[in-house]
Amino acid sequence: QVQLVESGGGLVQAGGSLRLSCAASGVIVRGSVMGWYRQAPGKQRELVAAATSGGSTNYADSVKGRFTISRDNAKKTVYLRMNSLKPEDTAVYYCNYRWGLEYNYWGQGTQVTVSS
């Protein structure tokens, strides 16, 4: 049974930093993609950043240079370091795990609120 447990959200002032963590269990690490998506009120869920088990990463243009995704494959954990946060980064952030075409799982979401 796959479980994704997120932590690290909260309230921060603009310009501040947060680090999100997502610990996975019941997953295959090799060949997987783990990432972070976010959904703001009234908007569609969007990709923030993703990382393969081999170390490749990609980012949404809106967060490039401010956010850093990293993985600890031994711990089956993915992190999102968010710096220079802006009010428009306010959203519920979801951890995602994908392996092949059959396996696609989501965490429960963690709220990030950036005040101006």
C-alpha beads as a LAMMPS data file, in Angstrom:
LAMMPS data file: protein, C-alpha beads

116 atoms
115 bonds

1 atom types
1 bond types

-500.0 500.0 xlo xhi
-500.0 500.0 ylo yhi
-500.0 500.0 zlo zhi

Masses

1 110.0

Atoms # bond

1 1 1 0.000 0.000 0.000
2 1 1 1.458 3.316 -1.096
3 1 1 1.460 6.185 1.363
4 1 1 2.789 9.693 0.903
5 1 1 3.086 11.757 4.070
6 1 1 3.775 15.451 3.643
7 1 1 5.015 17.959 6.164
8 1 1 6.471 21.438 6.336
9 1 1 3.741 23.755 5.139
10 1 1 2.684 26.845 7.027
11 1 1 2.399 30.604 7.050
12 1 1 5.350 32.745 6.026
13 1 1 5.900 36.348 5.043
14 1 1 6.805 37.294 1.495
15 1 1 10.509 36.794 0.929
16 1 1 10.669 33.991 3.446
17 1 1 11.474 30.318 3.051
18 1 1 9.897 26.958 3.749
19 1 1 10.893 23.369 3.182
20 1 1 8.357 20.703 2.358
21 1 1 9.012 17.009 2.879
22 1 1 7.202 13.980 1.533
23 1 1 8.021 10.542 2.874
24 1 1 6.852 7.630 0.755
25 1 1 6.241 4.053 1.775
26 1 1 5.267 0.999 -0.202
27 1 1 6.904 2.382 -3.351
28 1 1 9.456 1.306 -5.920
29 1 1 12.239 3.864 -6.034
30 1 1 14.127 2.971 -9.203
31 1 1 12.464 4.444 -12.246
32 1 1 10.051 6.583 -10.264
33 1 1 9.277 10.262 -10.544
34 1 1 8.412 12.195 -7.408
35 1 1 7.299 15.750 -7.456
36 1 1 5.257 18.578 -6.086
37 1 1 2.128 20.103 -7.497
38 1 1 0.076 22.972 -6.155
39 1 1 -3.471 24.145 -6.372
40 1 1 -4.601 27.643 -5.512
41 1 1 -8.283 28.455 -4.920
42 1 1 -10.172 28.581 -8.190
43 1 1 -7.227 27.337 -10.193
44 1 1 -6.168 24.030 -11.661
45 1 1 -3.519 21.889 -10.056
46 1 1 -0.147 22.623 -11.621
47 1 1 3.278 21.067 -11.574
48 1 1 5.800 22.884 -9.402
49 1 1 8.810 20.601 -9.656
50 1 1 9.629 16.956 -10.233
51 1 1 12.669 14.717 -9.852
52 1 1 13.452 11.297 -11.222
53 1 1 15.200 8.615 -9.224
54 1 1 18.227 9.196 -11.450
55 1 1 18.474 12.835 -10.445
56 1 1 16.888 14.693 -13.359
57 1 1 14.704 17.604 -12.365
58 1 1 12.301 20.018 -13.955
59 1 1 10.571 23.119 -12.672
60 1 1 7.696 25.365 -13.510
61 1 1 8.964 28.627 -14.978
62 1 1 7.339 30.544 -12.138
63 1 1 9.557 28.911 -9.507
64 1 1 12.865 28.511 -11.338
65 1 1 15.699 30.028 -9.366
66 1 1 13.628 30.137 -6.154
67 1 1 12.620 26.531 -5.481
68 1 1 14.832 23.456 -5.328
69 1 1 13.613 19.878 -5.407
70 1 1 15.742 17.069 -4.057
71 1 1 15.361 13.394 -3.294
72 1 1 16.839 11.006 -0.791
73 1 1 16.227 7.666 -2.456
74 1 1 17.415 5.702 0.563
75 1 1 14.780 7.412 2.696
76 1 1 12.194 7.428 -0.116
77 1 1 11.698 11.106 0.595
78 1 1 11.393 14.126 -1.653
79 1 1 11.944 17.694 -0.511
80 1 1 11.018 21.083 -1.857
81 1 1 13.037 24.002 -0.647
82 1 1 11.160 27.229 -1.339
83 1 1 12.991 30.530 -1.101
84 1 1 11.942 34.098 -1.888
85 1 1 8.318 33.138 -1.466
86 1 1 5.666 35.348 -3.025
87 1 1 1.971 35.737 -2.193
88 1 1 1.184 34.055 -5.513
89 1 1 2.895 30.902 -4.222
90 1 1 0.009 30.494 -1.778
91 1 1 -1.652 27.151 -2.462
92 1 1 -2.142 23.632 -1.239
93 1 1 0.977 21.688 -2.198
94 1 1 0.619 18.023 -3.079
95 1 1 3.297 15.386 -3.230
96 1 1 3.079 13.051 -6.207
97 1 1 4.608 9.666 -6.946
98 1 1 4.588 8.087 -10.401
99 1 1 6.022 4.847 -11.690
100 1 1 5.359 3.879 -15.261
101 1 1 1.867 4.467 -16.526
102 1 1 0.037 2.425 -13.918
103 1 1 1.049 3.984 -10.636
104 1 1 0.160 7.556 -9.786
105 1 1 -0.361 8.522 -6.158
106 1 1 -0.993 11.748 -4.267
107 1 1 -0.355 12.956 -0.772
108 1 1 -3.052 14.599 1.298
109 1 1 -1.750 18.106 0.651
110 1 1 -0.153 20.738 2.845
111 1 1 -1.142 24.395 2.944
112 1 1 1.430 27.067 2.153
113 1 1 0.331 30.628 2.789
114 1 1 2.533 33.591 1.930
115 1 1 1.470 36.920 3.375
116 1 1 2.375 40.212 1.749

Bonds

1 1 1 2
2 1 2 3
3 1 3 4
4 1 4 5
5 1 5 6
6 1 6 7
7 1 7 8
8 1 8 9
9 1 9 10
10 1 10 11
11 1 11 12
12 1 12 13
13 1 13 14
14 1 14 15
15 1 15 16
16 1 16 17
17 1 17 18
18 1 18 19
19 1 19 20
20 1 20 21
21 1 21 22
22 1 22 23
23 1 23 24
24 1 24 25
25 1 25 26
26 1 26 27
27 1 27 28
28 1 28 29
29 1 29 30
30 1 30 31
31 1 31 32
32 1 32 33
33 1 33 34
34 1 34 35
35 1 35 36
36 1 36 37
37 1 37 38
38 1 38 39
39 1 39 40
40 1 40 41
41 1 41 42
42 1 42 43
43 1 43 44
44 1 44 45
45 1 45 46
46 1 46 47
47 1 47 48
48 1 48 49
49 1 49 50
50 1 50 51
51 1 51 52
52 1 52 53
53 1 53 54
54 1 54 55
55 1 55 56
56 1 56 57
57 1 57 58
58 1 58 59
59 1 59 60
60 1 60 61
61 1 61 62
62 1 62 63
63 1 63 64
64 1 64 65
65 1 65 66
66 1 66 67
67 1 67 68
68 1 68 69
69 1 69 70
70 1 70 71
71 1 71 72
72 1 72 73
73 1 73 74
74 1 74 75
75 1 75 76
76 1 76 77
77 1 77 78
78 1 78 79
79 1 79 80
80 1 80 81
81 1 81 82
82 1 82 83
83 1 83 84
84 1 84 85
85 1 85 86
86 1 86 87
87 1 87 88
88 1 88 89
89 1 89 90
90 1 90 91
91 1 91 92
92 1 92 93
93 1 93 94
94 1 94 95
95 1 95 96
96 1 96 97
97 1 97 98
98 1 98 99
99 1 99 100
100 1 100 101
101 1 101 102
102 1 102 103
103 1 103 104
104 1 104 105
105 1 105 106
106 1 106 107
107 1 107 108
108 1 108 109
109 1 109 110
110 1 110 111
111 1 111 112
112 1 112 113
113 1 113 114
114 1 114 115
115 1 115 116
